[in-house]
Amino acid sequence: MAKRQQNLVWILIALLTLSLSPAATAQEPAVGVHVVEVLVVERVGRGGRSAIFTDEIEHTLARGNWQTPTAGTVVALPGNKSVSWRPLSLGDDGWYTDPALRGGYALARIESTTDQVVLLRLVGPRHVYVNGEPRVGDPYQLGNVEIPVRLVKGKNELLFKAGRGRLQFAFEKPATDLLVSIRDRTLPDVVRGRSEPVLAGLIVTNASRRVRRNVRITATVPDGTSLTMTLPVLPPLTLRKVGIWIPVPSKLDDKLPVEVALDASGSRDRFELRVRELSQWQKRTFRSDIDGSVQYYGVVPPTQSDKVAAPHGLVLSLHGAGVEGGRQASCYKPKDWAYVVAPTNRRPFGFDWEDWGRVDALEVLAHAEAAYGTDRRRTHVTGHSMGGHGTWQLGAHFPDRFGAVAPSAGWRDFWTYGAPPLRVENGIEEVFQRASNSSRTSLLEKNYRASGVYVLHGDADKTVPVAQAQLMRERLQEFHDNWEYHEQPGAGHWWGNQCMDWPPLFEFLRANPIPPTKDVRQISFVTVSPAISADCYWARVETQRQWLRPARLELAFDVDAAKVTGQTVNVSRFTVDLSSFAEQRQARVQFEIDAQAFQSPWPEDGVVALQRRNGAWRPAGPLNFRDKHPGRAGPFKEAFRNHVVLVYGTLGTGKENAWAYAKARYDAETFWYRGNGAVDIVPDVEFSKGRFTDRNVILYGNVDTNRAWSLLGGRSPVVVARNVVKVGDRTYKGDDLACVFVYPRSDSKTASVGVVAGTGLPGMRLTHQLPYFVSGAGFPDWAVFDVEALRSGSAGIHGAGFFATDWKLQASSTAWRPAPAQSPRDK
């Protein structure tokens, strides 16, 4: 992150955290709440960007053996090591500060004189358990977390998983049980001359213990114009980022004051929208297809110039860690030939432009192209720092979408920058490493040949060492013929706006348009998953022989002979779209693929599908949408897309149902915090296929506790019930097993079902901190854990793998726990 930008971020954090003062809101300090004691303990496990981690306290919680510690209580660790809880005092600056708060735990004992709902405002922890229930934290110290929690009369405890060395928390009494928050707004700019309503995102909090339905919210502007909307259902003790439409009057000053009011409670919020001229950089909002949330992007309109014929080009600019799209856009001067469009990665840190951050970039690109009618051929991507990494990522995954890629101060991947290399000592660990292949830019680097590449870096950069750029320079020298490289002498990480708005970089972009498809006669394309990137000009990979391993197409089209030749690696079905070559249409198309010759009639739509069966390539019929395909292929994390809805089970015991609701709420909160998300949470009794048609679903529970399990259609090779998990012909027994997997929704061609399941309370609690919202932490299609995984890592994972194209178990993509470690329950 740029030094100047980093300073601005910390100033912002300081201002936000000052708002922990009750005077900053309409709330008052909670009555009858007293902090009795705060304890701290050092780190008790190992983590990192991996789905496999250890944590002795999580292990104790999952087992149900947790007892509130006192000063001196010892936590035994593997290898005859131990750490002890010790007292922690509040500093004069209002923070709890201690080296142990870098990855350790803090425990706060709280006394409440009554049973009450309060707002817990916190800064610093990764997450917190409130009387045993997981709730979202604030690891980036953004100061925007204010969650409604229940304190019982008498003793309560808050168990914080610490983050970056300090912690702050406070309790406040909500002014009403339904309120609109002043925090974490997603606001658009109003552009003079545009009169259509604009979309904003605001947090509404249900600080009650009952469901709130049909809540209406009204936005009013000074001329009296208002718009009223009905909000989504608000489950108990939740916050929800909601989208509201704001009317735009015809007469505008420099600011547009807005008042929003909740009809049910009278809670109000007042804020101002900036008014911008058409020529000024501006923020624009839209609804995301991931979850229906409101997201925004920054736009720098082009200068009005007669020298550039419309349509203009588009430069996608990706921000660094701790920065947002608005700040990113403000660093650029207008260009005469292109819009500069800065997406947000859904948060300042977000997902490192991977996972949902990568999808955000593509959503913004599509929205901006439609909004401004840009020239698709003159589309490019650039970015700084973390955005430089995002530039490498997008350029590698989508080689036909960008004429040039231009990273500035970018790092290649997590494992060359900051994160330890993934440990692979057994088949289980190999499967989980394979699940993270989309993060491994090196696997896709040959795709850069389709684009021009400009690499910019300061040679005195201490944040992202210039060795990252030099590494990519060495790689480009081996295979690329259209790239430029510039090291700025004496420049650090941030050397002013010019380290992004660098004239030679933009000239390079301008000089490298995407070639017309009809001029592309050869294709060299690698993908690790068609669900992420399937297309390269006229070729499309639809299925892989082994999913999440690199799949390669090397194709050439001889137009005069109407002949396609080439080789494939790890591809089982692909298509060629010859519609761009319609002028050369002939009666038949000749193919020679992997030294196999055959032919096909030239189809009416120009698209020929080829499928490999029994080792032989032949023309194929329509895609079977029950199989894996680019729109639905896993792995597990991909289930959290497609306007996902979280469905918790209510068929279990009281404790099982409480776990399912708390876990669904925690995932929704975590996705809000990390991805500015807005996810529906629904009990199984209210879920119906007709109401949530073609939407992805996450099930919390098992076949005995969640009524919506029928969405799997009875075909899934993985079944989880009380005290048992079945994977194919293997059965695992016990109440401490957890399982996550993804499978097609039986009533849809496009939607998936993700399952977060446990065989009993220990297994259910094991799922609490599975890091599937952390970029770089890969999860395969399915995995079965037991609680000992929290102590011994991969040795506590019974099996994991990827389904075959027909969603059946595939031996070559499955790993089981080694036989010497098996217990009698592994059958």
Sequence and secondary structure as in RCSB ss.txt:
>XXXX:A:sequence
MAKRQQNLVWILIALLTLSLSPAATAQEPAVGVHVVEVLVVERVGRGGRSAIFTDEIEHTLARGNWQTPTAGTVV
ALPGNKSVSWRPLSLGDDGWYTDPALRGGYALARIESTTDQVVLLRLVGPRHVYVNGEPRVGDPYQLGNVEIPVR
LVKGKNELLFKAGRGRLQFAFEKPATDLLVSIRDRTLPDVVRGRSEPVLAGLIVTNASRRVRRNVRITATVPDGT
SLTMTLPVLPPLTLRKVGIWIPVPSKLDDKLPVEVALDASGSRDRFELRVRELSQWQKRTFRSDIDGSVQYYGVV
PPTQSDKVAAPHGLVLSLHGAGVEGGRQASCYKPKDWAYVVAPTNRRPFGFDWEDWGRVDALEVLAHAEAAYGTD
RRRTHVTGHSMGGHGTWQLGAHFPDRFGAVAPSAGWRDFWTYGAPPLRVENGIEEVFQRASNSSRTSLLEKNYRA
SGVYVLHGDADKTVPVAQAQLMRERLQEFHDNWEYHEQPGAGHWWGNQCMDWPPLFEFLRANPIPPTKDVRQISF
VTVSPAISADCYWARVETQRQWLRPARLELAFDVDAAKVTGQTVNVSRFTVDLSSFAEQRQARVQFEIDAQAFQS
PWPEDGVVALQRRNGAWRPAGPLNFRDKHPGRAGPFKEAFRNHVVLVYGTLGTGKENAWAYAKARYDAETFWYRG
NGAVDIVPDVEFSKGRFTDRNVILYGNVDTNRAWSLLGGRSPVVVARNVVKVGDRTYKGDDLACVFVYPRSDSKT
ASVGVVAGTGLPGMRLTHQLPYFVSGAGFPDWAVFDVEALRSGSAGIHGAGFFATDWKLQASSTAWRPAPAQSPR
DK
>XXXX:A:secstr
  HHHHHHHHHHHHHHHHTTSGGGSS EE TTEEEEEEEEE   S  SSSS    HHHHHHHHT      TT EE
EETTTEEEE EE    TTS EE GGGTTSEEEEEEEESS EEEEEEEES SEEEETTEEEE  TT  S EEEEEE
E SEEEEEEEE  SSEEEEEEEE SSSEEE SSS B   EETT  S EEEEEEEEE SSS B S EEEEE TTS 
EEEEE   B TTEEEEEEEEE   SS  SEEEEEEEETTT  EEEEEEEEE TTS EEEEEE TTTS EEEEEEE
     TTS SS EEEEEE  TT  HHHHHHT    SSEEEEE  TTSSSTTTTSTHHHHHHHHHHHHHHHHHT  
GGGEEEEEETHHHHHHHHHHHH TTS SEEEEES  S TTTTTS      SHHHHHHHHHTGGG GGGGGGGGGG
SEEEEEEETT SSS THHHHHHHHHHHHH SSEEEEEETT  S  SGGGTS HHHHHHHHT     GGG  EEEE
EES TTT  EETTEEEEEESSTTS EEEEEEEETTTTEEEEEEESEEEEEEE GGGGGG  SEEEEEETTEEEEE
E  TTSEEEEEEETTEEEE  S  TTS BTTB   GGGGS SS EEEE  SS HHHHHHHHHHHHHHHHHHHHHH
    EEEEGGG  TTTTTT  EEEES TTT GGGGGGTT  SEEEETTEEEETTEEEESSSEEEEEEEE TT SS
 EEEEEEESSHHHHHHTTT  TTSTT    SEEEEETTHHHHGGGGEEEEEEE TTSSEEEEEEEE  GGG  TT
B 
